[in-house]
Amino acid sequence: MVNGVRARKSKTPANLFQPLMLLETDYYYRETRDLQRLTEANCSYRYVAVPFSITKKTIALFLAETLYLTLREEESNPVLFSFLFNAFQLLDTQGAGSANFHLWFMLHYAGFLGILPVDSDTFLKSRYTAEMQIFHAMPAEVISTMVRLLTSPQGPPDEIMLSNQNRSLLLERIVKYYAQHIDGFSRLKSLTVLREVFE
């Protein structure tokens, strides 16, 4: 809970709380409460492109909802934190590859959730198992793109050219795969908006 975000001279203005904002915060933590009171928030990284690009802003909204539905951990996880912190800055700065950023993020984030192999060899070997059947019978272009994304830990390569139809297909399969493994993920609402932006 944040007090006074809409006040004229607020120390924590509402624009600090846009999707995927990278903040340093201070708050009063009480184990007996589900709702904690925030006392201070400062921006760790100021986005240059995300707030002004409809595509990046929509991707940010989609990824924020993905995290909301999947992130259950309360204990410290420095490796996951580092991945998320760097990934969101990459979304802000990346040029041509940003059209496939959400695909790259979902595949690598699934590795942190323990539900998808993050190396291409394991993926290709397991693609025909019952668990991975959802990725079966995709066009060769989609399979090769998925392998490229899996083997690019630093972000989606700029040179990947994927049609909107195939991009939508791969995203649909990844979302279905998440829904099979994570309770409540089928409630994802921002997918419709993301599809409209790329059509």
N, C-alpha and C positions, 0 to 999 in steps of 0.2 A: 504494500500500500504506500502510495506517495501523496503527501499533502501539498496542496497549493500549486499543482502543475499548470493551472490556467491563470494563476495570479500574474499581474503585470511584471513584477520584479522577482519572480520565482527563481530560486537557485537550481531548481530541477524543472526546466520548461518541458512542455509536452513533446516538442520535436526530438528530445533525447530518446523517446521511447517508440521510435519507428522500427519496423521489422529488421532484425539482425544488427541493430546498433551495438557497437562494441564499447561497453561501459566498464568503468571502475566504480564500485559502489560501496557505501557504508550503510549498515542497517542494524537495527536491534533484533537479535535472534532469540526467540524464546521457544523452547521445545514444546511447550504446552499449546502453542498457537500454530494454526495452519497458515495464517496470514501474517507476514512480517512487515515491519514499518521501515521504509527506506529513509535514511537521513541525508544522504548526499550521493550524487552521481556525476561523474565526469566522463567525457568522451575520450576513449583511448585512441581511436582512429576516426578521423572525419572523412566520410565518404565524399568522393568527388563526382562519381557518375551515377551511383545507384539511385539517389533521390530524383534525378533528372532524366533517366532513361526508363521509358515505360516497360521495355523488355526486362531490364535488370531489376527494376522495382517489383515486377510481377514474379520473377524468379525468387527474389528475396522473400516475398510473401509466402510463396509455395514452400520454400525451405524452412521458413520460420514455423509454418504449420506442421511440417514433417518432424521437426525437432520437438515441437510441443506434444505430438502424438507418440513419440518414440523414446524420448530421453527420460529415463526413470531414475538415474543415479543421483544420489545425494552426496556420496563420498567423492573425494578429490580424484580426478583422472587427468593428470597433466598431458598425457599423449593425445587424448581426445580433445582436450581444450586447445592444444597447439594446432591440431588439424583444423578445428572449426575457426579459430582466430585467423589463421593464415588463409584458409579457403575463402572467407568472406572478404578479405582484402583483395584476394585474387579476382573475385567476381567484380569488384569495383574497378580494377585496373585493366582487366583483360579486354582485348579488342575482339577480333573475329571469333575466337574460340568460345566466347560467352554464350553463344546460341546453344551450345551443348553443355554448358556448365552444370545445369541441374542434373543431367544424366550422369556426368562424371562424379558429381557430389554424391548422388544416391548410391552409386555402385561402391564407392570407397567408404562411405558412411556405413553401408551395410556390413562391411568388414569389421568395423568397430562394434557393431551390434551382434556380430557373430553369426550372421545368417547368410552370408554370401562369400565364396572364395574371392580373395583379392588378387590372385595371380591367374594369368590366362590359361596356363597348363591345366590347373585343377578345374577351372571353369569348363574348358573344352572337354575334359575327360568325364566330368559329372553332368554335362548338359543333357544327357539322355537318361539320367536316373529319374525315378518318379518325382523326387523332390524338386528337381530342376526342369521338369517337363514343360513348364510354362515358357521356357526359352527355346523350346523345340520348334522347328518348322518356321523360323524367321528367315527372311531373305538373306542371302549371302552378304549384302552390303551392311545389313543391320548387325549380323554376327561379327563381321570384321570390325565394325565401328565399336561394338561392345568390347572386343578384345583390345583394341587400341586404347580405349578409355581406361580399361583395367590395368594396362601396362604403362600408364602415364601418371605416376604418383604426384607430379608437380602441377598438374592441372590439365584440362582438355587441350589437345594440340590445336593450334590455329588452323591448320590445313585440312582438318576433317570437314568434308563436304557431305552433308546429309540432307535429303529432301525433308520437307515438313511432314510429309506422310510417314516416312520411316522414323523420323524423330518422335512423332506422336506414338507410333507403334512400340518403339523401344521403351518409351516412358510408361505406356500403358502396361507392358509386361512387368517392368520393374515395380510399379505401384501394386499390381496384383500379387507379385511375389512378397512384397512387404506385408500386404494384407493377410497373406497365408500364414505369416510367422509372427505378426504383432497384433494383439487384440486391440480393436478399436481403430485400426489404421484405415479401415474402409470408410470412416467418417470424413476423410479428407475432402475439403470443400473447394480449395483453391485450384484444384486440377482443371476444372472447367474454365476458369479465367486464364490459366496458362495456355490451354489449348487455343483459346480465342486469339490470344496475342500472337501465336505462331502461325495461325491460319492465314 
